[in-house]
Amino acid sequence: MKVERRQHWENVYETKSPSEVSWTQAKPEISLELIHSFNLPKSASIIDVGGGDSRLVDFLSEEGFENITVLDISAKALEKAKQRLGPKAKKVSWVVSDITEFEPASNFDLWHDRAAFHFLTHPEEIDKYLEIAQNHVTGYITIGTFSENGPKKCSGLDIKQYSEESLSRQFSESFEKISCTTEDHQTPFGTTQNFLFCSFKRKPQKP
């Protein structure tokens, strides 16, 4: 399953340009707005889960954030991002991994995920994702998934739609919801995808 998933995404990034995939954003505005709302220091440890060749890392680097990790299952996706960033790519940590197999070496002040979590459709995969986040996020989480009004598939794969309630419930053990909002994302080929974005803050750790 995981091998097939990796092969799928390597093929996507090998054969398609940003204008040929639905998730492309010239500027990830909602993600940036949410990140700015946390008032994090430039030294904050930030991970973009399933970041692929998203431009979020470009904007965060430009703003002076100096401790950024981008994780993706596709080595080809990360290679594209590195080439785009040029010399700035050396200041970013790049991790090729399925998120459910990720073993962080340190904790994160911010965990950002736009459109990775909803590809996990089996309970054991979702539980593993949540376990990693619970063990390694000390500050904030921002998650973007397809809403209940969004697509049921992406890139030919089944996804899991979420409502504000169902997404909040997944993270409720260790995180409290700050806010949720929806966005109509316009794809490069003129279709609309309804996204749900929720942000969460780490609950105080029990002694």
N, C-alpha and C positions, 0 to 999 in steps of 0.2 A: 504493500500500500504506500509506504513512505518513499520507496524507491520509485514507484510509478509517479508519485506526486512530484518528486524532484525532476524526473525525466520530462514530465509535462511542462514544468515551468522553464527548464533549460531550453526546451524547444520553442516555447513562446518567445523568450527573449532573444533566441538565436535568429528567429525568422521574422519577427515583427518590429516595426519602428514605433516610437511613442504615439504617432498619429494613428496607429492601427490597433491600439489597445484601449479598452473603455475607461480605465482608471486614470489616464493621464490628466494632470493638472499643470497649467503653466505656473500657478502660484497656489499652494495649499492654504487658502486663506483661513478657513475655520480651524484647522490644526494650529496655525500660527496664533490666531486669536486666543485659543484656549491655553496654549503654552505661555503666551504673554500674561494671561490672567493670573498665573501662579507666581509671578514676580521672582523667578528663579535667578540666582547669581550666575554670572557667565561661567563659573567653574562647576556648575551643576552637572552631574552625570546623567546623560540623556541617551536612551536607546530608542531607535525607530525599528519596530518589529515588522518584518515583511516589507521593509523599506524599498527593496528593489532598486530601480533607478529613479525613484521619486526625487523631486527637487526640494523636499523639506530640508535635507542636509545642506543644500546650497544656501538657503535663506538663514538657517541657524548659524552656519559658519560665517556668513557675511555679517551677522549681528554680533559676532564675537564669542559665541559659545565654543568652549575649548575642550570639552570632554564628551564627544559624540560617538556613539556606536550605531552602526547600521547592520541589521541582521536580515538575511534573506536565504531562502532555500536554494536560490539560483546563483551560482557563481558568475554566470554570464550577465545577470542583471547588475550585480555589484561592479563588474568590470566596466559596464557602460557608464555607471555613475562615476567611477574613478576617472575614466577618460574625460568625462565632461568637466569634472572639478579640476583636473590638471594637478599642479603642485599642491593645491589645498587638500587633496585626497590623503596626503601623508599625515595630516593632523587628525584623521578620522580612523576609528577602529572598525574594520570590516570583518564580519563573521558570516561564514557560509554554514548554515545549519537549518534543519527543520526545527521550528520553534519548540516542538514537543520533545526534542532531543537536546535542547540547549542547556548547557551547564555553565552559568555565569561565574566568573572568577571574582566578581565584586557586586555590590548593590547599586541600585539606580534611584536617583531623585525623581526622574520622570520616565515613564514607560509610555511610548506613543505607538499606536497601531491603527492604521487606516486600511481596512479591507484584508486583514490576514485572519483575524479571529473567526470571521464568519465562514471560512473554508473548513473549519473543524466541525464535523457533523456527527462524530461518534462520541459518546459520553466519556470514554476513557481518555480521548485526546483533549477534550475540553477540561477535564479534571487535571490533566498533566500541565496544561497551559496555566491554569489558575494556581496550581501548586508552585510553579516557578515564579509567577508574579508575586504571590503571597510571601515567598521566601526571600525575594530579592528586590522588592520595591519599597523604599522607605518614605517616599513622598507622594507622587501623583501618578494617576493613570488616565490616559485619554484613549478612548476606543471609538472607532468608526466602523459600523457594520451596515449592511443593507437593512432597511426597516421592513415592517410588515407590508409596506406599499412598494417595496423595491423588487428587484429581480429575484428569481428563485435559483438562477444559475449565473455563473460568471466564467468566462473563458472555457465554456463547455463543461464546467464542474458544478455539482450541486453545492449550494451554500445553505447556511442556517440563518433565517431572518430573525430579527429581534425587535421587541417593543421596548419602551423605556423601562417597563416593569421587569420584563424577563432578563434584560441585560443587567439591570441593577442587582437583580437577585443573584446572578452568577458571581458577582464580586462582593456581595454583602457581608461575607464572613470576616473579611479583613479591611474592607474599604467602604467609606460612606460616600454616597452620591453628592456631587456638588451641583451639577446641572446636566440637562440633556437638551439637544436641539436637533431638528431635521434639516437636511439640505437636499435640494434637487441638483444633482451633479449632471452637467451637460457633457456628454462624451464627445470625443473628437469627431465622431460621425453622426452627430445630431440627435442622438437619443437621450432620454432622461432617466437617471437612476436616483431613487430616493434613499438617502443615507440617514442613519441615526448616529449622532455623536454624543457620547456621554463622558463626563470627567468625574474622577473619584479621588478622594484623599484618604491616605492611610489612617486607619483608626489607631488610637493610642494603644501601644502594646501593653498587655496585661503583665504585671510583675510576676 
